[in-house]
Amino acid sequence: MQEKAKTLKKKRISLGSAAVLLMVTTLIGQLLGFMRTKLVNANFDPFGPQSTDAYFAAFTIPDLFFYTLAAGALGVAFMPFLADRLHKGDRRGMWELSSSLLNLLSILMLVVAVIIFVFARPLISHVVAPNLSTEQLDNAVTIMRLLALNPFFFTISGILASTQQTLGRFFFFAIAPLFYNLSIIISIYIFRDTGVGLKGLGIGALVGGILQVLVVACGLFGTKFYWRPKIAWRSDDFRTILKQLPPRSLDQGIDQVQGIVETNLANRLGTGFVSFYNNAYTMHTAPILLLGTAISTAAFPQLNKRLSQGRSDLFRNDFLRILRLLIWLTIPVVIVCFFARGYLARLIFSRNAPEIALIFGFLTVAIFFRTLYALISRWFYAQKDSKTPLFVSIFTIALNIALATYLSQPGNYGVAGLAMAQSIVAAVEVLILITVMVIRDPKLFNLEFGSGIIRMISVTGFTVLTAFIALTFYPLEVTDTGFITLGTKLFFIAGITISVYVAISGLFGLDEARPIFKWIKRIVTKPLRIQDWNT
């Protein structure tokens, strides 16, 4: 038994390797996502009959149904039960739970597909974007109907990916979204000069959804996974998962309701504002996915394992170590995003960059807190508590809708008010969850953690000053265009800012910076091995 456990351990990749894999593939995915959005903006106008508002509006309802009915059971709400089965050596039980959930949610998502297809027009015209013109509405309805099956495909891939992550497999789950973005990008070139036009993006998204589930399914080879055409209603774990599903699903669904409200509010401000806000929002999600989601996803199986072993002390230590790393990594990213927002918007989107940069600037605070939320929420989910994040989300989403409605009024801040509301609420949500965590575990945050955070705050001050000075040396000129000009200035601003951040972190003795300095020292001081070709 011990030899088998050692063999299994050797087959698993380390937490660091998993995080690097997910970060690299997420980075590639985000670059493709930016390219997709840039190409959509370049080939379709945000104004007029072929407005990209229709494209962005069409995704809201399919996303709502997927996150409300399926996403709550995937990953964070499902994997702790798989981890328990795996720890007990019950592979058969893992497959039974996976098959049961796959069958139940697949049936639900097929019903949802029919609902979306039949009621696409009233959903768009009365709920999402009531001010679209006739042609814009027709485009949005067609795209939404093409997307109707995507929640079904994403549900299947999500369950299969959760099973693979529990086993320590991340590769196919990590690369699958790349095919989704590539499919939409290809569809732009295929349909842009045809009569299909903007509607062709819906075809690309549909094909991408199919490709994504096929790629994830490839990760099942070698796991001895087997599917059974039944639902294990009598299983205690399955019934517990179903009890966990409503809170987690509502938590995810409420976020999508917020997105629908924001789309509606942006649409009321005039044509083009839905596209501007969605483009800025896409920029703000990139670092969240790259850092928060990637690292938290890689760490989640380990956190589940600690609790399955009954080692709450190791669970606490691992959580704090990863949280400190996330905070340290996110700070310079937020600083660069804020000061270089103009460069990023013009480099990625070209057209309408000033509007997008303005909105993105207000979203940078949300980047920091949403990144931390990705891990903090998993603190609760690892303990099979999906209700606390739900209750907090209900409050914060209600606050967000109220703030967004008020701040986005034309007499206040307009579309930028939506971004302001996002950042305020993201901070409130994280602070509430941290308060609950401290109440439940008073020993969670120790003096060492607090000392590290204080030093990070000090380092942040120097870094902000550095970024400001760098910006004065490399200001964004009206004539600055093109990848070389914009990319060079952005590279210098980001490079100088991050270099100073790392250097001062080392001077302040932050543990997170030590591996970098050890690597540099090894490069500088370690002698090269010269091959003796005569031996």
N, C-alpha and C positions, 0 to 999 in steps of 0.2 A: 504493500500500500504506500509506504514511504517512497519507494523507488518510482512508483507511478506518479506520485505528487511532484517529485523532483523533475521527472521528465516533462510533466505538464507545465511546470514553472519555467523550464528552459525554452519551451515552445512559445511562451507568452513574450510579447515585446514589453519593454519597460514603460513606465508612465511617461518619462521624458521622450522616448522614441515615439510613443503614440501621440503626444502633444505636438512634437515637431512635424510628424506626418500630417496631422489634421491642420496645423497652422499653414504648412506649405500648400496643401491642396485647397484650403480655404482661401489663401492668398491668390492662387491661380483662379479659383472660382470667382473671387471678387473682381479680379482683373477682367475676366470674361464678362462678369455682370456689368462692370463699368463700360466695357466695349459694347455690350448689347444695348445699354441705355444710350450711349453716345451715338451709336449707329441708328437707333430708333429716332433720336432727336435730329440727326443729320439728314435722314431720309423722309421724315414725316414732320409736318409743321405742328407746333403747339396750338396754332390758331386755324380757323377755317374749317371746312367740311371734313377734312382728314385729320382733325386735331388728335394729338396723342392723349388728350384727356380721356377719350373713349377707351384706349388701350389700358390705361391705368385703372379706370373705373371698373372695367370688366373683371379684374382679378379679385375684387373685394368680397363678393358673395361666395365664390368657390373657396377662397381662403377661410372665410367665416365658418362654413360648414365643416371643412377639414379640421380646423383647430378646435372647434367646439365638440365635434362628435368623435374624432379619432385621435388627434394629437395628444390629448390628455392621458391616453392609455399608453402612449409610446414613450420609450426612453425612461424618463425620470419616474413615472408612475408604475412602470411595468418591470423595469430591470431589477429593483430590489428583490422581487419575488423569484426571478430567475437566478439571482445570485445565491439566494437561500437554497434553491434546489441544487445548483452546481456545487455549493459547499458541502452538501450532503451526498454528492456523487450520484444524484438522481437525474441523469440525462433524459430519461424517458419522461419524467415529470416536466422538464423544461419544454420538450417538444409538445407535450399535451397542452400546456398553458399557451404556447405560441400558436399552435393550430387552432385552439378554441377561440382565442382573441382574433386571429386572422379571419376566421370564418364569420364571427359575429359582426365585426366592423366592416368586412367586405360587403355583407348584405346591406348594412346601413348605408354605406357609401354608394351602392348601386341605386338605392331608393333616392338618395340625395341627388344623384346624377339626373334622374328623371325629373325631380322637382326643379332643379336649376334649368334644365333644357326647356321645360314647359313654361315656367314663369319668369324667364330671363327678362322679357320686355318690361313687365310691371315692376320688377325688382330694380332695374336700372332707372326707369322713369320716375318712380315714386319714392325710392329709398336712397339710392346711391348718388345719382347726379340728375336731379330734376330739370336742370337748365340746359341740357344738351340739345343741339339742333336735331332735326329729323335724320339727316345723314349721319351725324355723330352717334345718335341713338341706335341706328341700324348697325353701325360698325361695332358698337359696344355689345349689343345683343348677340350678334354673330360670334364675336370672340368669346363671350361668356358661355355660349352653347358649346363651342369647341373645347372649352376648359371644363365642361361638366364632369368628364370622367377622370380628370386629374386628381381630385381628392381620393378616388378609389385607388389609383396607382400609387400615390404618395403614402396611403395607409399601408398597403402591402409592403412597400419598400421600407417604411418606418419600423414595422414589426420585425421584418427579417434583419434589419440593421441592429435593432436592440438585442436580438438574440446573438448576433455576431460580436457585438461590443462586450457582452457578458462573458463570452469565450475569449476575449482579448484580441479579436480580429477587427481591424479598422480600415484596411486598405480599400476594399470595394465600396464600403459605406462612404469613405472620404472622397473617392473619385466620381461617384455616381452623379452628383449635382453638376459636374463639369459638362456632361453630355446634355443636360437640360438647357444650359446656357448656349452651348454650341448649336443646338438644334434651332433655337430662336434666332441666333445670329445668321445662320445659313438661310433661314426663311426670309429674312430681310432682303437678301440679295436675290432670292428666287422670285419674290412677289412684288418688290417695290415698283417695278416698271410694267406691271401687268394690271389687268382690271381688278384683280383681287385686292391689291394695295394693303392697307393696314390690317385687313381681316386675315391676311396670310400669317401674321404673327401668332394668331390663335392656333393655326395649323402647326406652326413650329413648336408652340408650347405643348400641344397634344402629343406630338411625336417625341418631344423631350421627356414627357412624363412616362411614356412607354419605355424609352431607352433607359431611364433612371432605374425603373424597377427591374429590368433585365440585368443591368450591371450589378445591382445589389444582390440579385439572386445568384450570381456567379460566386459570391462569397460563401455560399452554403456548401460548396464542394469540400469534402473532407470532414465535415462536421457530423455526418450521418443523420442529418435532419430528415425527419419524415413528417409528411402532412397527412392528417386524418380528417375525413369529411364529417366531423361531428363537433359538438360544443359540450365541453365537460361541465355541465351545470351543477353536478354534485361535488365538484372539487372545491374544497374550502378556500384554497388560494385564489382560484378563479372568481369565486363569489366575493372575496375580499378585494380583488382587483376591480371588480365591477362597482364595489362601494367606493373605491378610491377614484374611479373614473369621473363621476359627476363634478366633484370639486375642482379637480385638475382641468377637466374639459371646460367648465365654466370660466376658470381662470384664463385659459387660452382664448376662449370665445369672446370674453369681455374685451380683451385687447383688440380683437378684430372688429368688434362693435365700435370701439374708439376710432379705428381706422376708417370705418364707414362714415362716422360722424365728421371726421376731419376732411374726408373727400367731399362730403356734402357741403361743409362750410367753405372749403376752397372753391368749389364749383359756383357757389353763390357770389363769390367775389369777382367772377368774370372768367372768360375763356383763357386758358393757359395756366391758371393758378394751380389746378390739380397736377399738371405736369411739373411745374416748378417745385411744388412741395414734395412730390414723390421722388423727383431727382435728388433733392437735398436729403430726403429721408434715406434714400439708397446709399448716399455717401456716408451718412452717419451710422448705418448698420454695418458697414464694412469692417471697421476696427472692432466692433462689438463681436461680430462673428469670428474674426481672426484671432482675437485674444480671449474674450470671455467665453464664447461658445466652444471654441476648439479646446482650450485648456480644461474647462469644466467638464466637457464630454469625455476627454481622456482620463480625467481624475475620478469621474463618477463611479466606474466599476471598482476602483480601489477603495473609495469611501464606503460603498456597499459591502465590500469584502470585510472591512474592519468591523462593521456592525454585525455582520453575519458571524464573525469570530467572537463576538462579545467583547471586543477591545475598544471601548469608548475612549480610552486615553489616547490610543494611536489614531483613532478617528479625529479627535480634537487636534492632535499635533499635525496630522496631514492637512486638515482643513486650514489651519492657521498658516502653515508654510505656503500653501497654494494661494491663499488670499493675499498674503504679503507680496508674493511674486506678481500677482495680477495687478495690485495697486502700483507697484514699482514700474511695471511695464506700461501701464495705461497712462500714467502721468505725462511722460514726454510725448506720447501720441496725441493726447488732447491738446497740449500746448502747441505742437506743430500744426494740428488741424485748425486751431483758432487763428493763429497768426498767418498761416499760409492758405487760408480758406479761398482767397481770390485766385491764387495760382491753381489750386486743386480744381475749382469749379471751371475755370477757363480751359485747363488742360484736359479735363474729362469730358465736358459737355460743349465747349466752344460757344454755341449760341445760348443766349439768355443767362450767361454766367453771372452777371451782377445780382440778378434776382435770386439765383440758386445759392450764391455765396452768402448773401444776407441771411437767408433762412438757415443755412448750414452753420453759420456762426453762433446762432442761438441754440443749435442742437448739440454743440460740443460738450456742454455740461452733461447732457443726457448720455453721451458716449461713456463718460467715466462711470456714472452710476449704473447704467444698463450692463456694462461689462462686469461690475461687481455683483450685480443681481443674478447673473448667469450662474455664479458659484454659490452665492448665499441661498438662493432658492433650493439648490440641491442639498444644502444642509438639512432642510426640512424634508425633502423628498426621500433622501436616504433613510430617514427615520420613519418613512411611510406616513408622513403627515402632509397631506395635500390641502387640508382645510385652511390652515393658517395663511399660506400664500393667497388662497382664494379670497378670504375675508379682507385681507389687506388690499388686494387688487380691486375688489368691489369699491372700497372707499376711494382709492387713488384714481380709478378710472372715472368715477363720478366727479371727483375734484378736477380731473383733466378736462372732461367735457364742459364743466362749468367755466373753467378758466379759458379754455379754447374758444368757447362761444363769446365770452366777454372780450378777450384780448384780440380776437381776430376781426372784430367789428371795424368797418372802414374808418370810423372816427378814432380808433385806438391804434393798433399796430398792424392790421391787415393780416396777410398770410404769415408774416413773421410771428404773430401772436400764437399760432398753432405750435411753432417750435419752442417758444417761451414756455408754453403750458407743458410741453413734453419734458423739458429740462427740470422745471419746478417739481413736477410729479415724480419723475425718476428719483430725485433726491429724497423726497418725502417717503417713497415706498421703501427704499433701502434703509433709511434711518429707522422706520417703524419695525422692519424685520430684524434689524440688529438689536433693537431694544427688546424684542420678544426673545431673541436668542440669549441675551444676557440674563434675562429673568429666568429662563429655563436652565441655563448653565452658567452660574455666576463666575466659574473659574475659566470660562472660555477664553477671554482676552486677558493675558497675563502682562506683567511689566515689560517683558522682553518685546512683546508685540507692540505695546504702546510706545516704547522707546524707539522702535524702528519706524513707526508711523510719524513720530515727531521729527525725526531726522529726515524722513522723506519730504515732509512739509518744508523744512529748511532748504533742502536741495531744490524744491520746486520754485522757491523765490528766486534763487540765482538763475534757474533755467528760464523763467519768464523774462527776466531782464536780458538774458542772452538772446532769446528769440526776438525781442523788441529791437535790440541793437542790430541784429542780423538783418531784420526787415528794413531798417533805415539804409543799410549798405546795398541791399538788393530790392529796391521798391518795385512794385508792379506798375509798369508803364502802360499807357493806353495802346501803344504800338506793339506790346509784347504778344506774340502769337507763335504757334508752332511748338512741336514737342521739344526741340533742341533748346530754344530760348527759355521757354517756361520750365522745362525739366531741369535745365542747368541751375537756374535761380532757386527752384524748389529744392534741388539736391543740396546746394550750399546752405540754405536756411535750415533744412532738416538735419543735415550732417553736423553743422556747428552746434545746433541746439542739443541734439542727442549726445554728441561727444562731451560737451560740458556737463550734461546731466550724469553721464556715466562716470566721468572723472571726479566730480564733486561727491557722487555717491560713494566712490572708493575712499575719498578723503574722510568722509563721515563714517566709514566703517560699516556700511550696509552689506549684509550677507549676500544679497542678490547680485551685487556687482563683483564679488570676489571671483566667480568662475571666469568672468571676462578678463580680469587682470591676470589670473593664473594662465589663461590661454595666451595672452600677449607675452607674458614672461617666458613661457615655454617656447614661443616662436622666436623671441629675441635672444635668449640665453642658451637654448639647447643647441649643441653642435650638430652639424650635418654629418650624416654617415656617408663617407666616400667609398664607393664600390671599388674593391681591388680586383681588377679584371684579370690579374695574373693568377688568382687563386681559384 
